[in-house]
Amino acid sequence: MKNRNQYIYKKPIMKLSMGMLALGSLLAIAGCNNSLVDNQLIKAADNKPIVVKTENTSTPKTDKNYIAADDSASTPEGVRKVVNANNQFAIDLYQKINKQPAQSDKNIFFSPYSLSTAMAMLYAAAEGETKQQIQKTFHYPMPAILNPNSAALYNQFNKPNPNYDLSTVNDLWMRQGLSPNQAYLDTVKRYYGGQVTNLDFASRPEPSRQTINKTIANHTKQMIPELLPEGSIKPSTAAVLTNAVYFKSEWAQPLALRNWEQPFYNLDSTTTDVNLMYGINHFDYMEDEKVQVVELPYKGDDLSMLIVLPKSKEPVAIQKLVANLSTTQINQWTEQLENRKVFLIIPKFKLQESYQMESLLTKMGMPIAFGSRADFSLFNEEQSLAVDSIIHKAVVEVDEKGTVAAAATSIVITPISASYNAEFTADHPFMFMIKDNKTDAILFLGQVNNL
């Protein structure tokens, strides 16, 4: 294994910039080590094009015009290991966010899949202790398992489906003149469908930032118009890795909207009058002495939202739920679900959250990636690289039609007097996740504390 410490003080460390975002059923990530750009967008920013070389310029994956990744070596067991890693990271990050002093009673929403996918592309460039820390933090299996089975998930999520729109896009934006190892580029393109584009970060950092943001906004249908904030792309930036995930679907069974408001009991002990949605239908449901759990399927039943509601409105109830959460617990809840007629009441809500991930990931066990000891030599052996920033932005909208719903249509309202076996009233803080039912991969994870 090569010792790269000899380069640290002889050459300036080139910073990698990483970011991510999730939307309603939509998520985008921007990150280190590569770059992608659209020629037309660049020319619109200036008559002089920034792009020197563009390979496989990406188009929005929502039209399913994408290049399939190589999943020929994937196996059901391998997919399970990648999904388990994703879900364990989801729980770890969820608990870490909740422990932050600044978090307090704020809402939470992020995409573990988006973060994990972006970091997997960076992980492919890591060596030594840098690689070990990333692996432990994200629970990745060995690369021979991680790469082809990540490709299998990428292909599955991009597969056209008449019932919903789910797509994921990986782009690599590189500083013009930078020469990454071909083996690394091949890994990103082969297993992650990564599109590669060169940008003139050195002399045109701001137009480059705008180009990346416009591309992400396009992938997310304008739900995340500005992933990278002003000043995030610097002349010293080596590369940016972006991942965008978009999801839109209606509920399998549309809910009705009450025409009056009711109180939602916020985590900070205040109340907010909100519009509540309701339905009396058969849902997969379970409860024990502490929580109620209900699964709301989207059209086609391939994806669903799992809502976990503490029975107590006291703040300590949701706090204990977070502290004791584990993948084992989630599996137990889902295994105990039974189809029952439920009187369901949940609020309409929209969450928009943004996280600066460097501090969180450092506390989770991977500080080396952000400093002078970082070793990403599989990206470029001649230039010392370190991660400059990781930005994660997430947005989710949930209403009576579904998630990121289309235009309103008429709904047949079930009479309140109908009989039912259980009542589920989410009028106080609850946890929710949007997951793929085929693999149980958690795509989005959130907590509604205040409305």
QUIBELSUL-V676605 format. One record per residue. RES is the residue in one small letter. PSI is psi in whole degrees, 0 to 359 (none if undefined). BURIAL is + if it has 24 or more other ideal C-beta (glycine too) atoms within 12 Angstrom, else -. Layout:
res:RES psi:PSI burial:BURIAL
res:RES psi:PSI burial:BURIAL
This chain:
res:m psi:131 burial:-
res:k psi:135 burial:-
res:n psi:114 burial:-
res:r psi:4 burial:+
res:n psi:334 burial:-
res:q psi:338 burial:-
res:y psi:343 burial:+
res:i psi:317 burial:-
res:y psi:358 burial:-
res:k psi:336 burial:-
res:k psi:146 burial:-
res:p psi:143 burial:-
res:i psi:125 burial:+
res:m psi:129 burial:+
res:k psi:139 burial:+
res:l psi:143 burial:+
res:s psi:129 burial:+
res:m psi:138 burial:+
res:g psi:163 burial:+
res:m psi:160 burial:+
res:l psi:155 burial:+
res:a psi:145 burial:+
res:l psi:135 burial:+
res:g psi:273 burial:+
res:s psi:57 burial:+
res:l psi:141 burial:+
res:l psi:147 burial:+
res:a psi:146 burial:+
res:i psi:138 burial:+
res:a psi:136 burial:+
res:g psi:192 burial:+
res:c psi:166 burial:+
res:n psi:350 burial:+
res:n psi:179 burial:+
res:s psi:146 burial:+
res:l psi:144 burial:+
res:v psi:161 burial:+
res:d psi:123 burial:+
res:n psi:316 burial:-
res:q psi:322 burial:-
res:l psi:321 burial:+
res:i psi:316 burial:+
res:k psi:331 burial:-
res:a psi:329 burial:-
res:a psi:332 burial:+
res:d psi:148 burial:-
res:n psi:338 burial:-
res:k psi:114 burial:-
res:p psi:141 burial:+
res:i psi:326 burial:+
res:v psi:129 burial:+
res:v psi:318 burial:+
res:k psi:131 burial:+
res:t psi:130 burial:+
res:e psi:126 burial:+
res:n psi:53 burial:+
res:t psi:128 burial:+
res:s psi:153 burial:+
res:t psi:160 burial:+
res:p psi:132 burial:+
res:k psi:351 burial:+
res:t psi:343 burial:+
res:d psi:5 burial:-
res:k psi:21 burial:-
res:n psi:78 burial:-
res:y psi:162 burial:+
res:i psi:121 burial:+
res:a psi:142 burial:-
res:a psi:162 burial:+
res:d psi:101 burial:+
res:d psi:23 burial:+
res:s psi:334 burial:-
res:a psi:9 burial:-
res:s psi:155 burial:+
res:t psi:158 burial:-
res:p psi:321 burial:-
res:e psi:321 burial:-
res:g psi:318 burial:+
res:v psi:319 burial:+
res:r psi:320 burial:-
res:k psi:320 burial:+
res:v psi:319 burial:+
res:v psi:318 burial:+
res:n psi:320 burial:+
res:a psi:314 burial:+
res:n psi:314 burial:+
res:n psi:323 burial:+
res:q psi:319 burial:+
res:f psi:322 burial:+
res:a psi:313 burial:+
res:i psi:316 burial:+
res:d psi:313 burial:+
res:l psi:319 burial:+
res:y psi:315 burial:+
res:q psi:323 burial:+
res:k psi:318 burial:+
res:i psi:317 burial:+
res:n psi:336 burial:+
res:k psi:350 burial:-
res:q psi:133 burial:-
res:p psi:324 burial:-
res:a psi:347 burial:-
res:q psi:311 burial:+
res:s psi:244 burial:-
res:d psi:22 burial:+
res:k psi:155 burial:+
res:n psi:161 burial:+
res:i psi:136 burial:+
res:f psi:128 burial:+
res:f psi:169 burial:+
res:s psi:105 burial:+
res:p psi:327 burial:+
res:y psi:318 burial:+
res:s psi:311 burial:+
res:l psi:314 burial:+
res:s psi:322 burial:+
res:t psi:315 burial:+
res:a psi:316 burial:+
res:m psi:330 burial:+
res:a psi:323 burial:+
res:m psi:327 burial:+
res:l psi:322 burial:+
res:y psi:326 burial:+
res:a psi:343 burial:+
res:a psi:352 burial:+
res:a psi:153 burial:+
res:e psi:166 burial:+
res:g psi:220 burial:-
res:e psi:330 burial:+
res:t psi:313 burial:+
res:k psi:318 burial:+
res:q psi:317 burial:-
res:q psi:319 burial:+
res:i psi:317 burial:+
res:q psi:315 burial:+
res:k psi:323 burial:-
res:t psi:321 burial:+
res:f psi:358 burial:+
res:h psi:30 burial:+
res:y psi:142 burial:+
res:p psi:178 burial:+
res:m psi:150 burial:-
res:p psi:325 burial:+
res:a psi:337 burial:-
res:i psi:317 burial:+
res:l psi:312 burial:+
res:n psi:304 burial:+
res:p psi:331 burial:+
res:n psi:335 burial:+
res:s psi:323 burial:+
res:a psi:321 burial:+
res:a psi:319 burial:+
res:l psi:318 burial:+
res:y psi:313 burial:+
res:n psi:320 burial:+
res:q psi:316 burial:+
res:f psi:338 burial:+
res:n psi:357 burial:+
res:k psi:128 burial:+
res:p psi:139 burial:-
res:n psi:130 burial:+
res:p psi:345 burial:-
res:n psi:338 burial:-
res:y psi:168 burial:+
res:d psi:109 burial:+
res:l psi:126 burial:+
res:s psi:155 burial:+
res:t psi:141 burial:+
res:v psi:130 burial:+
res:n psi:127 burial:+
res:d psi:147 burial:+
res:l psi:115 burial:+
res:w psi:116 burial:+
res:m psi:149 burial:+
res:r psi:132 burial:+
res:q psi:130 burial:+
res:g psi:345 burial:-
res:l psi:136 burial:+
res:s psi:89 burial:-
res:p psi:159 burial:+
res:n psi:136 burial:+
res:q psi:326 burial:-
res:a psi:323 burial:-
res:y psi:313 burial:+
res:l psi:320 burial:+
res:d psi:321 burial:-
res:t psi:314 burial:+
res:v psi:317 burial:+
res:k psi:321 burial:+
res:r psi:316 burial:+
res:y psi:341 burial:+
res:y psi:6 burial:+
res:g psi:24 burial:+
res:g psi:130 burial:+
res:q psi:136 burial:+
res:v psi:130 burial:+
res:t psi:143 burial:+
res:n psi:137 burial:+
res:l psi:154 burial:+
res:d psi:73 burial:+
res:f psi:323 burial:+
res:a psi:312 burial:-
res:s psi:347 burial:-
res:r psi:60 burial:+
res:p psi:320 burial:+
res:e psi:313 burial:+
res:p psi:327 burial:+
res:s psi:317 burial:+
res:r psi:315 burial:+
res:q psi:322 burial:+
res:t psi:314 burial:+
res:i psi:315 burial:+
res:n psi:319 burial:+
res:k psi:323 burial:+
res:t psi:316 burial:+
res:i psi:319 burial:+
res:a psi:322 burial:+
res:n psi:315 burial:+
res:h psi:326 burial:+
res:t psi:15 burial:+
res:k psi:45 burial:+
res:q psi:8 burial:+
res:m psi:333 burial:+
res:i psi:89 burial:+
res:p psi:337 burial:+
res:e psi:90 burial:+
res:l psi:311 burial:+
res:l psi:121 burial:+
res:p psi:165 burial:-
res:e psi:134 burial:-
res:g psi:357 burial:-
res:s psi:335 burial:+
res:i psi:121 burial:+
res:k psi:163 burial:+
res:p psi:334 burial:-
res:s psi:355 burial:+
res:t psi:130 burial:+
res:a psi:315 burial:+
res:a psi:161 burial:+
res:v psi:133 burial:+
res:l psi:124 burial:+
res:t psi:145 burial:+
res:n psi:131 burial:+
res:a psi:134 burial:+
res:v psi:132 burial:+
res:y psi:134 burial:+
res:f psi:134 burial:+
res:k psi:130 burial:+
res:s psi:155 burial:+
res:e psi:158 burial:+
res:w psi:150 burial:+
res:a psi:325 burial:+
res:q psi:100 burial:+
res:p psi:146 burial:+
res:l psi:163 burial:+
res:a psi:156 burial:+
res:l psi:124 burial:+
res:r psi:145 burial:-
res:n psi:23 burial:-
res:w psi:162 burial:-
res:e psi:151 burial:-
res:q psi:157 burial:+
res:p psi:141 burial:-
res:f psi:128 burial:+
res:y psi:99 burial:+
res:n psi:161 burial:+
res:l psi:332 burial:+
res:d psi:15 burial:-
res:s psi:4 burial:-
res:t psi:173 burial:-
res:t psi:151 burial:-
res:t psi:130 burial:+
res:d psi:123 burial:-
res:v psi:160 burial:+
res:n psi:129 burial:+
res:l psi:142 burial:+
res:m psi:151 burial:+
res:y psi:161 burial:+
res:g psi:150 burial:+
res:i psi:99 burial:+
res:n psi:175 burial:+
res:h psi:122 burial:+
res:f psi:156 burial:+
res:d psi:127 burial:+
res:y psi:148 burial:+
res:m psi:160 burial:+
res:e psi:154 burial:+
res:d psi:199 burial:-
res:e psi:345 burial:-
res:k psi:326 burial:-
res:v psi:161 burial:+
res:q psi:141 burial:+
res:v psi:131 burial:+
res:v psi:143 burial:+
res:e psi:122 burial:+
res:l psi:108 burial:+
res:p psi:147 burial:+
res:y psi:166 burial:+
res:k psi:132 burial:+
res:g psi:342 burial:-
res:d psi:10 burial:-
res:d psi:335 burial:+
res:l psi:153 burial:+
res:s psi:163 burial:+
res:m psi:125 burial:+
res:l psi:122 burial:+
res:i psi:129 burial:+
res:v psi:117 burial:+
res:l psi:118 burial:+
res:p psi:143 burial:+
res:k psi:331 burial:-
res:s psi:142 burial:-
res:k psi:352 burial:-
res:e psi:140 burial:-
res:p psi:326 burial:+
res:v psi:335 burial:-
res:a psi:311 burial:+
res:i psi:328 burial:+
res:q psi:319 burial:+
res:k psi:324 burial:-
res:l psi:315 burial:+
res:v psi:313 burial:+
res:a psi:326 burial:-
res:n psi:2 burial:-
res:l psi:141 burial:+
res:s psi:163 burial:-
res:t psi:327 burial:+
res:t psi:317 burial:-
res:q psi:317 burial:+
res:i psi:317 burial:+
res:n psi:321 burial:-
res:q psi:318 burial:-
res:w psi:312 burial:+
res:t psi:326 burial:+
res:e psi:334 burial:-
res:q psi:358 burial:-
res:l psi:136 burial:+
res:e psi:145 burial:-
res:n psi:116 burial:-
res:r psi:156 burial:+
res:k psi:117 burial:-
res:v psi:137 burial:+
res:f psi:102 burial:+
res:l psi:131 burial:+
res:i psi:116 burial:+
res:i psi:154 burial:+
res:p psi:152 burial:+
res:k psi:141 burial:+
res:f psi:155 burial:+
res:k psi:125 burial:+
res:l psi:137 burial:+
res:q psi:110 burial:+
res:e psi:150 burial:+
res:s psi:136 burial:+
res:y psi:133 burial:+
res:q psi:109 burial:+
res:m psi:349 burial:+
res:e psi:312 burial:+
res:s psi:317 burial:-
res:l psi:313 burial:+
res:l psi:329 burial:+
res:t psi:314 burial:-
res:k psi:335 burial:-
res:m psi:354 burial:+
res:g psi:13 burial:-
res:m psi:59 burial:+
res:p psi:332 burial:+
res:i psi:326 burial:+
res:a psi:339 burial:+
res:f psi:4 burial:+
res:g psi:191 burial:-
res:s psi:343 burial:+
res:r psi:359 burial:+
res:a psi:139 burial:+
res:d psi:99 burial:+
res:f psi:46 burial:+
res:s psi:342 burial:+
res:l psi:346 burial:+
res:f psi:311 burial:+
res:n psi:117 burial:+
res:e psi:338 burial:-
res:e psi:346 burial:-
res:q psi:126 burial:+
res:s psi:131 burial:+
res:l psi:149 burial:+
res:a psi:155 burial:+
res:v psi:126 burial:+
res:d psi:313 burial:+
res:s psi:155 burial:+
res:i psi:116 burial:+
res:i psi:128 burial:+
res:h psi:122 burial:+
res:k psi:140 burial:+
res:a psi:140 burial:+
res:v psi:139 burial:+
res:v psi:137 burial:+
res:e psi:128 burial:+
res:v psi:124 burial:+
res:d psi:190 burial:+
res:e psi:340 burial:+
res:k psi:330 burial:+
res:g psi:213 burial:+
res:t psi:128 burial:+
res:v psi:58 burial:+
res:a psi:155 burial:+
res:a psi:192 burial:-
res:a psi:151 burial:-
res:a psi:146 burial:-
res:t psi:165 burial:-
res:s psi:148 burial:-
res:i psi:137 burial:-
res:v psi:117 burial:-
res:i psi:127 burial:-
res:t psi:132 burial:-
res:p psi:140 burial:-
res:i psi:335 burial:-
res:s psi:355 burial:-
res:a psi:150 burial:-
res:s psi:155 burial:-
res:y psi:163 burial:-
res:n psi:337 burial:-
res:a psi:153 burial:+
res:e psi:130 burial:+
res:f psi:104 burial:+
res:t psi:102 burial:+
res:a psi:73 burial:+
res:d psi:19 burial:+
res:h psi:171 burial:+
res:p psi:137 burial:+
res:f psi:161 burial:+
res:m psi:148 burial:+
res:f psi:156 burial:+
res:m psi:147 burial:+
res:i psi:123 burial:+
res:k psi:158 burial:+
res:d psi:121 burial:+
res:n psi:338 burial:+
res:k psi:322 burial:-
res:t psi:347 burial:+
res:d psi:17 burial:+
res:a psi:130 burial:+
res:i psi:112 burial:+
res:l psi:321 burial:+
res:f psi:146 burial:+
res:l psi:134 burial:+
res:g psi:170 burial:+
res:q psi:122 burial:+
res:v psi:111 burial:+
res:n psi:325 burial:+
res:n psi:142 burial:+
res:l psi:none burial:+
